[in-house]
Amino acid sequence: MLEPLDAELHTADLWEAVQGHDEVWTYLADGPFANEAELHRALEEKQAGSSAVFFALLTEKSGRTEGYASYMRMDPANGVIEVGNILLAPSLQRTIAATEAMYLMARHIFEDLGYRRYEWKCNANNAPSRRAALRLGFTFEGIFRQHMIVKGQNRDTAWFSMLDSEWPARKATFEAWLDPANFDAEGRQRKSLAQLSGCAS
C-alpha cells in the first residue's frame, strides 16, 4: 500500500524497521540517523519539499511502514518523471509487496498521469539497484560519469528508462507475476518476472 509520506504517521514504524540496519542508507543522499528524532526531521523535510513527492510503503500484512519512495525530477512538459529515493527496510526487501509498490507507481504515472518516459537512476556501484531496474523492466541506457557528489563521494550514475509504448507489455508481466496463482503455499514464485516477460535464458 502507498500513501503520502507523513512524518507524524510514519516515523515510528520506519525507525523500528531500519534501526540497526545502517546499510540501507549507503546509496541514499541522507542517513543513517542517530535517533528517531533525526529521522522524523528528515521525513518532515521530505514531506514539505517541492522537488519530490514521497510515498510511504506499507505492507497489507503488517499495516506498518517499511519504506518509502518518491517521484522526482518531474518534467510534465516533456512527459518525463523519475522514481527515486527508494528506501526499503530489510523486512520489505525481496518481497512481493516491494515489487507491487513499484508496479503501482509505474501504473500511476503511465495510466493516470499520462507520462511518456519513466526513469530509474542509481549509483553505478549499486549492483542491487541495477539488478532491480532490469528485473522491473527498465532498459539500461548507460553511465553518466562523475554525475554527482553524494556524501562527499564521486558518483557515476547508471541510467534506466521505461517508455509508455512499453508499458502494456510490462503491465501484463507484472500482473501475471503478482497473480496469487504464481506463488506456492510457502509464497515461493513459480515463474520469475524474467520468465514471464520472455527474457529468461
Sequence and secondary structure as in RCSB ss.txt:
>XXXX:A:sequence
MLEPLDAELHTADLWEAVQGHDEVWTYLADGPFANEAELHRALEEKQAGSSAVFFALLTEKSGRTEGYASYMRMD
PANGVIEVGNILLAPSLQRTIAATEAMYLMARHIFEDLGYRRYEWKCNANNAPSRRAALRLGFTFEGIFRQHMIV
KGQNRDTAWFSMLDSEWPARKATFEAWLDPANFDAEGRQRKSLAQLSGCAS
>XXXX:A:secstr
 EEE  HHHHHHHHHHHHTT GGGGTTSSS   SSHHHHHHHHHHHHH SSEEEEEEE TTT SEEEEEEEEEEE
TTTTEEEEEEEEE TTTTTSHHHHHHHHHHHHIIIIIS  SEEEEEEETT HHHHHHHHHTT EEEEEEEEEEEE
TTEEEEEEEEEEETTTHHHHHHHHHHHHSGGGB TTS BSS HHHHHT   
